[in-house]
């Protein structure tokens, strides 16, 4: 049974507030609310509500609800007695409905996710760039990790921890050429990267990361402003956590997020690298 949303609809609410309220309604529901129900709660027609929702979040209400269920599924796969139990606990009405979209939601089968990537092949390479050691990894869907450190060993250990039972293989010549493109992009982010990404995260994380990719090279945005851009004006801390969860350095440019006073805040790969990336971008745009 869906839990009630606290505040009643008010004609004075802004569009951002309406969409934020709709997001909370979706998140609180055990099963995705129909579009008509969400639109009625917002006092809008279904078509108008759908357009507003996508404009503020980057996804449709249905995709947002699907992402929420995928997030619940990820949380439950590790502790449930079976994959089927986790699917039902996450709000899917039937396993067959879930399996139709499982790979899009998880990036792999639920059994493989539960087993730490069992059966998945992840190609990777370690190298050096202007920012230190770099690891680039990809699945059949695209790049799934770009990581930086002072030495290569911690990077490989992190990849193995993320996918403890996946088959990790060194990349072939074609992959090495893609790695060279990634290295060039990391050293000069303003050049852009046209390689596909295998982006895995909750619906909220996906919204944050999509908004980040819209920030032009050489520019910065505060956590609070980024939260406002995705319709979550009070979500600066949640935005910061989403940035910290990013595993695709530079491709998802969380280095462009700063504190409200413009100071450089924490960065998964070190504040010095964040500063170097921003300086590189500003010198080439």
N, C-alpha and C positions, 0 to 999 in steps of 0.2 A: 504494500500500500504506500502511495506517495505521501511524503511528509508535507505539511502545509508550508507555504511561503509566508514569511512574517508580515510584511507590509502590504496593505491594500493598494490597488492601482490608484494613481493620482494623475489628473490631467496636467499637473504642473511638472511632472517628471520629465527630464530630458530624454532624448533617444538613448544616450549612453546608459542612463540609469535604468531605462526599460529593458535594455538588452542585458545589463548586469543582473537585473532581477530575474530575467528569463533563464540566464545561465545557472543561477542558484536553484531555480525551479527544476531544471533538467538534472542538475547534480544531486538534488534531494530525492528524485524519483527512482523507484526500484525498476521501473520500465519506462522507456522514453515517452514523454507526453506527446500526443499528436500535435501537429502544426496548428490545427484549428484551436486547440486548447491553449497553447502558448499565445497565439495571436489574440484570442479573446481576453486573456488575462492582461495583455498589454493595451487593450482597447483599440486594436488595429485590425485591418483586414489581413487574411493569411498571406496574400501576395506582398503587401506593404511590409508586414513583419518579416517575411523571409528575406526581402531585399535589405532591410535595416540590419538584421542579424548578421548576414554575410558581410555587409560593409564594415561592421564593427569588429567581427571576430575572424573574418577571412574564411569561414566555413559555414555550411548550412546548419540549421538546428539539428537535422538528422545526423550529419557528420559529427557535430559536437557531442551529441548523445552517444554516438558510437565510440568516440574517443574516451568518454567517461567510462563506459562499460569496459573498454580495453584496459584502462588504467586499473579498474577494480579487478579485472581478470589477472593482470600481472601480479597484483598484490596477493591474490588468492592462490595462484598456481603453486607457489612455494610451500603452502601449508595445507592445502586440501588433500583429502584422501585419494582423490582421483581427478583427472582432467575434467570429466563430466560434472563432478560436484562443483569444481571451480567455475565452470561455465554457467551453471544455474545460479550459483552464489553471486556472480557478476551481473545477473539480471537478464541473461539470454533465455528466451522461452523454450528453445530446443537446441540441442547440439548441432543439428543439421543447419539451422540458420546461422549459427556462429561459424561453422567450418567453411561456409561459403565465402567469408571475408577474413578468415583467420590470418592469412599471410599479410594482408594489408594492415591489420591491426597490430600484429606482433613482429612482422618481418620474418617469421618462421612459423612452423606448426606449433600448436600449444604444447605438444609433448616435447618438442625440441627445446622450447623456452623453459619448460619445467625442468628439463634435464641439463640446463646450462649450455644449450646449443648443440646437443647431440645430433649428429647427422648433417650439420651445417658445415660448409667449407668457407673459410675466411682467408683470403689472400692478404698478405701483409709484407711490408718492407720497412726496414730501419735505415736511417741515413742521417746526414748532417745538413743543417741549413744555417742561415745567418743568426737564427735564434737558438741554436744548440742542436741537440738530438731531436729527430722527428720520427714518428711512426705513422704510417699510412696503411689503412686496412679497408678492404671492401668485400662485400658479398655480391651475389649475382644481381642485386638490386641497385648497388651503387656504393659510394664511399660510406663506411659506417664508423670510422674513427680517424681523426687527425689529432695527434697528441704531441706535446713538446715537453722536453725536460733537459737537464744538464747532461745526462748520460742515457744510453739506449736501454740498459737493463731494466730500469723501473717501468719503462714504457711497455716492454713485452710482458712484464709481470702483470701490469694492469689489464692488458688485453686478455691474458690467460685467465685472470680473475673474473673478467666480465663474461667470458664464454669458456668456462672450465672444461667442457666436454666437446667443444667444436673442434673440427679438424683445421688447424692452423697451418697454412702452407706458404712457402716463399713464393712471391710473385714471379711470373714469367717475364719475357722481354717486353711484351705489350704492357703489362702492369708496371714494369719499371719505367716505361715512358710516361705513363699516367702519373706515377710518383714524381717524376721530374717536373711535370706541369704543376703538381700540387706544391712542390718546393718553391717553384718560381712564383706561384700565387701567394704563398705565405710570406715570401720576402718582399713582394710588391702587391699587396691586396687590391690596390686600385685597378689592377689589370683584369680582375674578375676571374671566375672559375666556371667553366661550362660543363663540368662532369656531373653525372647524376649522383644524388645523395640518398643513402638509406637512413632516413631520419626516424628515430624511434623515441616516442615520448607520449606523455598524456596529452589530452586535448588542450589543456591550459599551457603546457610547455610548448606545444606546437604553435599556439597563438603567439606566445612570446617570441619564439624563434623566427616565425614568419615576419613579425613586426621588426625584429632586429635586422633581418635581411633587407628591409626597406630603408634602413638608415644609410644614407650615401657615405661612401668612403671619404675619410677626412673629417667627418662630422661626428659629434657625440650627442648622446641623449641621457637624461637622468633616469634613474629607476622609477621615480614618481611619474615622469612624463611618459615613459614607456607603458606604465600601468594605465595611464589615462588613454593612451592610444588604443589599447585593447579593450577599453570599456570597463576597467577595474581601477577606478581612481584611488581606492584604498588598498590596492594590492602590491605596493612597492616591495614589501618583503617577499611576497610570493614570486614576484618577478625576479628578484635577486636569487632566490633558490633555483628558479628555472634556468637562469644564466649559469649558475654553478653546476647544473646538471648537464650542460652541453658537452658533448664529447667530440665535436667537430670544430676544432680550433680554426678561427678565421673564416671558414666557410659559413658558419653561423657566427656572425661577428659580435660576440658578447664583449669584446675588447672596446667596443664603441659606447658602452654604458658607463657612466660616471656618477658620482654622488651629486646631490643637489647643488653643492657649492662649487662643482666643477673638479673637485679633487678625484684622483684615481683611486677607486676602491679595490677590493680584493679581486684577483683573477686566478682562475684554476691553474694557469700555467705561469704564474708569477707576475707581479706588478711591473717589473722591469721589462718583461716582454710586451706587456700591454702598452707601456709608454713607447717602446720601440716601434710597435705596429702603428700606433697613432702618428708618430713622427714620420714614418715612412709614407703613410697615406697622405698626410698634409703636404709633403714635399713633392708629390707626384700628381696631385689633382689641381 
